[in-house]
Amino acid sequence: MELSAPIQVDELVERCRQGDRRSYGELYQKYSRAMYNTSLRIVNHTGDAEDVLQESFVDAFAAIDSFAYKSTFGAWLKRIVINKSINTLRKKKMDIIDIDKTSAVHIAEEDDYDEEGLKLKVEEIKKAVKELPNGYRTVLTLHLFEGYDQEEIAEILQISHATVRTQYMRAKQKLLFIIKQGGLS
């Protein structure tokens, strides 16, 4: 018994497969803003996010015949954007340190901050997230905004699950510190 409904064929994608140039533009218009925002949350630089967006669409359009409807086109494209964004960070020497390869001291799993007590506006949080180091911001973004679990993030970033867990915990702590320090609450 199949629990998930099959993905419906996207007419716009099919028209692109047939070479309809106008459909490529429509597909770009439909997804470009969301994909740009996804990339920007990861790379934290408008120029890099714009480059990632363009490269992602070029790759997606070049490989559109291989799109097999195992997911929606948007999910397929988002995966391309996320991978390209992470590769952009890797080229810039992202600040992720593999905990398994260091002699780092054990960090407590619990933090002392009252997360529930903080009532913040979305824009203030976004500003604070932008201040995080690349590694922290990437792990936090992939988990909170893109919905990946920690095992998936470890696979995407090619680091251990323990490193992802530690980076996520440190990112939350640093984010709360930035928020409290900045008096955003």
C-alpha positions in Angstrom: 0.0 0.0 0.0 1.5 3.3 -1.1 1.0 6.1 1.4 2.1 9.0 -0.6 0.2 10.4 -3.6 2.0 10.4 -6.9 3.5 13.7 -8.0 1.4 15.2 -10.8 3.0 16.1 -14.1 3.7 19.8 -14.3 2.5 21.2 -17.6 5.1 24.1 -17.5 7.9 21.6 -17.1 6.6 19.5 -19.9 6.4 22.5 -22.2 10.1 23.3 -21.3 11.0 19.7 -22.2 9.4 20.3 -25.6 11.6 23.3 -26.1 9.1 26.1 -25.5 11.3 29.1 -24.8 8.5 31.1 -23.1 7.9 28.3 -20.6 11.5 28.6 -19.5 10.9 32.2 -18.6 7.7 31.3 -16.8 9.4 28.6 -14.8 12.1 31.0 -13.9 9.6 33.6 -12.8 7.6 31.1 -10.8 10.6 29.8 -8.7 13.4 32.5 -8.8 12.4 34.5 -5.8 12.1 31.5 -3.5 15.3 30.0 -4.7 17.2 33.2 -4.4 16.0 33.5 -0.8 17.0 30.0 -0.1 20.5 30.6 -1.4 20.8 34.0 0.3 20.0 32.4 3.7 22.9 30.0 3.2 25.6 32.1 1.5 24.7 35.4 3.2 25.9 37.5 0.3 23.6 38.9 -2.4 26.1 38.6 -5.3 26.9 34.9 -4.4 23.1 34.2 -4.1 22.5 35.7 -7.5 25.3 33.6 -9.0 24.0 30.5 -7.3 20.5 31.2 -8.6 21.6 31.7 -12.2 23.9 28.6 -12.1 21.1 26.5 -10.6 18.6 27.4 -13.3 21.2 26.8 -16.0 21.9 23.3 -14.6 18.2 22.6 -14.0 17.2 23.6 -17.6 20.1 21.6 -19.0 19.0 18.5 -17.0 15.2 19.1 -17.3 14.8 15.9 -19.3 16.2 13.9 -16.4 13.6 15.3 -14.0 11.6 12.2 -13.1 8.8 13.5 -10.9 10.1 11.7 -7.8 9.4 15.0 -6.1 7.9 18.3 -7.3 10.0 20.4 -9.7 10.4 23.0 -6.9 11.8 20.5 -4.5 14.2 19.2 -7.2 15.3 22.7 -8.0 15.7 23.6 -4.3 18.1 20.7 -3.8 20.2 22.0 -6.7 20.2 25.5 -5.2 21.2 24.2 -1.7 24.0 22.1 -3.1 25.3 25.0 -5.2 25.1 27.3 -2.2 27.0 24.9 0.0 29.6 24.5 -2.7 30.0 28.3 -2.9 30.7 28.3 0.9 33.1 25.4 0.6 35.1 27.4 -2.0 35.3 30.2 0.5 36.5 27.9 3.3 33.3 27.5 5.4 33.9 27.6 9.1 32.7 24.1 9.9 35.1 22.1 12.1 34.6 18.4 12.2 34.3 17.6 15.9 35.4 14.0 15.4 38.8 15.3 14.1 39.5 17.8 16.9 40.2 17.6 20.6 37.3 20.0 21.4 35.9 19.9 24.9 32.4 18.4 25.4 29.7 21.0 25.2 26.6 20.6 27.3 23.5 19.6 25.3 21.3 22.0 27.2 21.5 25.7 26.9 20.7 28.1 29.7 18.6 30.5 27.6 14.9 30.8 27.9 14.1 30.5 24.2 10.3 30.5 24.8 10.6 33.8 26.7 12.0 35.7 23.8 9.4 37.4 21.7 11.1 38.6 18.6 10.1 39.9 15.2 11.1 38.0 12.1 13.3 40.8 10.6 15.3 41.1 13.8 16.0 37.4 13.9 17.0 37.5 10.2 19.5 40.2 11.0 20.9 38.2 13.9 21.2 35.1 11.7 23.2 37.0 9.1 25.8 37.8 11.9 26.4 34.1 12.5 29.6 32.5 11.1 29.1 30.6 7.9 29.1 27.1 9.4 26.6 28.0 12.1 24.4 29.8 9.7 24.4 27.0 7.2 23.5 24.3 9.6 20.8 26.5 11.3 19.3 27.5 7.9 19.2 23.9 6.6 17.5 22.7 9.7 15.1 25.5 10.6 14.3 27.1 7.3 14.8 24.3 4.8 13.5 21.5 7.0 16.4 19.1 6.7 17.0 16.8 9.7 20.5 16.5 11.2 21.3 13.3 9.4 20.5 14.8 6.0 22.6 17.9 6.8 25.5 15.7 7.8 25.2 14.0 4.4 24.8 17.2 2.4 27.8 18.9 4.1 29.8 15.7 4.3 30.5 16.0 8.0 29.6 13.8 10.9 26.2 13.8 12.6 28.0 14.8 15.9 29.5 17.9 14.1 26.1 18.9 12.8 24.5 18.5 16.2 27.3 20.6 17.8 27.2 23.2 15.1 23.4 23.5 15.5 23.6 23.8 19.3 26.4 26.4 19.1 24.5 28.3 16.4 21.4 28.5 18.6 23.5 29.7 21.5 25.4 32.3 19.4 22.1 33.5 17.9 20.5 34.0 21.3 23.7 35.7 22.5 23.6 38.1 19.5 19.9 38.8 20.1 20.4 39.5 23.8 23.5 41.5 23.2 21.8 43.6 20.6 18.8 44.2 22.8 16.5 43.0 20.2 14.0 41.5 22.7 
